[in-house]
Amino acid sequence: MRKVIRKPLTALKHFLQSEASGGLVLMAVAALALIVANSPAAPAYFAALHAPLGGLDLLHWINDGLMAVFFLLVGLEIKRELVVGELNSWPLRVLPGFAAVGGMIVPALVFLIFTFRDPVAAEGWAIPAATDIAFALGVMLLLGSRVPTSLKILLTALAIIDDLGAVVIIALFHTSDLDLPAMAMAGATLAALVALNRFKVTRLFPYLLLGAVLWVFVLRSGVHATIAGVLLALTVPLGRGREGEGDDASPLIRLEHGLTPWAAFLVVPVFGFANAGVSLAGASLATVLAPVPLGIAAGLLIGKQVGVFGFGWLAIRLGWAALPEGASWRQFYGLSLLCGIGFTMSLFIGLLAYSDPALEDAAKLGVIVGSVLSGVAGWLVLRLAPPARA
């Protein structure tokens, strides 16, 4: 039994270490993007992002191509956690599940309070519903042992359910006109991937090759191309292989271990640098208080903490779940604040929700303001909370 449990725990430890460190890199890259976008280098920065490259511009390759790797990793994490990890039974899913649902519903409602009068602006209702796990874990990393490991695991589980919700939102609400022949070819490719799984193929190369083909057909189909990464992840086998091969016998664990550092230290930082750059020329308090940025910032800062903490408190008070081991209510509240860091996924959904560059910039501003305020508030609460109990 110990061998069966050791594999997901090793993968989770590897993931936490890479994501937390990657979160610190992401903070630096986001700050650099803001500096460059408001410096004399700004024209070159924006021109480079829109430079044509192989039928798409560089920004599209980053957002549709490179981010497919990120979504592949998200899909692998979701599958591992649901099958053998921290979400592999209903008792384990209750607290992160309730908290994640509250953390998606309440921020969306808060956002709509500010934007419901404008149907176009209201299209961004899902922007503040996302949590950036790398950024949030990076803040926790700064606090060291003051934050119990159980709280970091809860944040990971909660953010993974949050990511699953974001994937569903992207698939259902951000799909353009469908190309049926391309959809059919994508379906056939997915069927071939499922067949590889059913025939117990454990080599990763066939999955990755067909995954690249799947990405092309999904891109052409009208469904957002990053969904191909999630679909590929769900077909990669999690079985252990032959006895004595060790933890890395699982194709899914091998792929996740291989992708995690690349996603944490390359894919997400590149995405952040390409998308966090927003010009603040002429910006004022009125700019921040416009409906879209104010709604997003309020959704992240207020909606997230109310939704995560409120729904989590309800699950615990009803006796359906318990506080993480060694954590206090104050620390759980600090975690709820950190869930308001929505950077990567919020920026991504904002790009899908709005086609108007002015609204895209407004959304970026709201995400940055809300994420920074949530991160600082969460850090202060956790820093001032009593150390974790033994």
C-alpha positions, 0 to 999 in steps of 0.5 A, spaced: 500 500 500 505 504 501 508 504 494 501 506 491 501 512 495 508 514 494 507 516 487 502 521 487 505 524 494 512 525 490 508 528 484 504 533 488 511 535 492 514 536 485 509 540 483 508 544 489 516 546 489 516 548 482 509 552 482 511 555 488 518 557 485 515 559 478 510 563 482 516 568 484 518 568 477 511 570 474 511 576 479 518 578 477 516 577 469 509 581 470 512 587 473 517 587 468 512 587 462 509 593 466 515 596 466 517 595 458 510 597 456 510 604 460 518 605 457 521 607 451 521 600 449 513 600 448 513 600 441 518 595 440 514 590 445 507 591 442 510 590 435 513 584 436 507 581 439 503 582 433 509 580 428 506 575 423 509 568 424 507 562 420 500 564 419 499 567 426 502 573 430 507 571 435 501 573 441 497 568 438 502 562 438 503 564 445 496 564 447 493 558 443 500 554 442 504 555 448 498 555 453 496 548 450 502 546 454 500 549 460 493 546 459 496 539 458 499 540 465 492 542 468 489 536 465 494 531 467 494 535 474 486 534 474 486 527 472 492 525 477 488 528 483 481 525 482 484 518 481 490 517 486 491 524 489 488 529 494 481 529 490 480 521 489 474 520 494 468 524 496 470 526 503 477 529 500 473 533 495 468 536 499 472 542 502 476 544 496 470 543 492 465 547 496 470 553 497 472 552 489 464 553 487 463 559 492 470 562 489 467 562 482 460 564 483 461 569 488 466 573 484 462 573 478 456 576 481 460 581 484 463 583 477 456 583 474 453 588 479 458 593 476 457 591 469 450 588 468 448 595 464 453 593 459 452 587 455 458 587 452 462 588 458 458 583 462 461 578 457 467 578 462 463 575 468 468 569 468 474 573 469 475 574 476 472 567 477 479 564 476 485 563 481 493 563 479 496 557 483 503 558 481 502 566 484 498 564 490 503 558 492 509 563 490 506 568 496 506 562 501 513 560 499 515 567 502 512 565 508 516 558 509 514 554 515 508 559 518 504 556 513 502 548 514 503 543 508 496 541 509 494 548 507 498 548 501 495 542 499 488 545 500 490 551 495 492 546 490 486 542 490 482 548 490 485 551 484 485 545 480 478 544 481 478 552 479 482 550 473 477 545 471 471 550 472 475 555 467 476 549 462 469 548 462 467 555 461 472 556 456 469 550 452 462 552 453 462 560 452 468 561 448 467 557 442 466 561 435 463 558 429 464 551 429 467 547 423 464 541 423 469 537 418 475 539 423 470 537 429 470 530 426 477 530 425 478 532 432 473 527 434 477 521 430 484 523 433 481 523 440 478 516 439 485 514 436 488 517 443 483 513 447 485 507 443 492 507 445 490 508 452 485 502 452 491 498 448 495 500 454 500 503 450 505 506 455 510 510 450 509 517 451 511 519 443 505 516 440 500 520 445 504 527 444 504 526 436 497 525 436 496 530 441 499 535 436 495 533 430 489 534 435 491 541 437 491 543 429 484 540 428 481 543 434 484 550 432 481 549 426 474 547 429 472 553 432 473 550 439 479 554 443 485 550 441 488 550 448 482 545 450 486 540 446 491 540 451 486 538 456 483 532 452 490 529 451 491 529 458 485 525 459 487 520 455 494 519 458 495 512 462 496 513 469 497 505 470 503 503 474 506 499 469 510 493 471 512 491 478 519 494 480 519 500 475 518 505 480 514 511 481 516 514 474 513 507 471 506 511 470 506 515 463 502 520 466 507 522 472 513 521 467 509 527 463 507 531 468 514 531 472 517 533 465 512 538 463 512 542 470 518 545 470 517 548 463 510 550 464 512 554 471 519 557 468 518 558 461 510 557 458 507 561 464 512 567 464 512 568 457 505 568 457 505 573 463 510 577 459 506 577 453 499 579 456 501 583 463 504 589 459 498 594 459 500 602 458 498 606 463 499 613 459 493 617 461 491 612 466 487 615 473 483 613 478 477 614 474 480 609 469 481 604 475 474 605 477 471 604 470 466 598 471 470 593 468 477 594 472 473 595 478 468 589 477 474 585 476 478 587 482 472 587 486 471 580 484 478 578 486 479 581 492 472 581 495 468 576 491 473 570 492 474 571 499 467 571 501 466 565 496 472 561 498 471 562 506 464 562 506 462 556 502 468 553 506 465 555 513 459 552 511 461 545 509 465 545 515 460 547 520 455 542 517 460 537 519 461 535 511 469 537 512 474 539 517 479 544 517 486 542 514 490 539 519 494 544 523 491 550 520 487 555 524 480 559 521 485 565 521 490 561 516 484 559 512 481 566 511 488 568 509 488 562 504 481 565 501 484 572 500 490 568 496 485 565 492 483 572 489 490 572 485 487 570 478 493 572 474 494 567 469 487 564 468 484 571 469 488 574 463 487 568 459 479 568 460 479 576 459 483 575 452 477 570 450 471 574 453 473 581 449 475 583 442 475 590 443 483 592 445 480 597 450 476 592 454 482 587 454 487 593 457 481 594 462 481 587 464 488 586 464 488 593 469 483 590 473 486 583 474 493 586 476 490 591 481 485 585 484 491 580 484 496 585 487 491 587 493 489 580 494 496 577 494 498 583 499 492 582 504 493 574 504 500 575 505 499 580 511 494 575 514 498 569 514 504 573 516 500 575 522 497 569 524 500 565 530 504 559 527 501 552 525 500 548 531 504 541 531 
